[in-house]
């Protein structure tokens, strides 16, 4: 893997986990849900 890409992925991982674990994210199950959210 590209070293720069890996560095970026490592830097944003904590934020990515916060999003994944957020209550709203877990409620988005369909494309319609996503459209409503957006």
Secondary structure, DSSP 4 states (H G I P E B T S, - for coil): --HHHHHHHHHHHHHHHHHHHSHHHHH--SHHHHHHH-
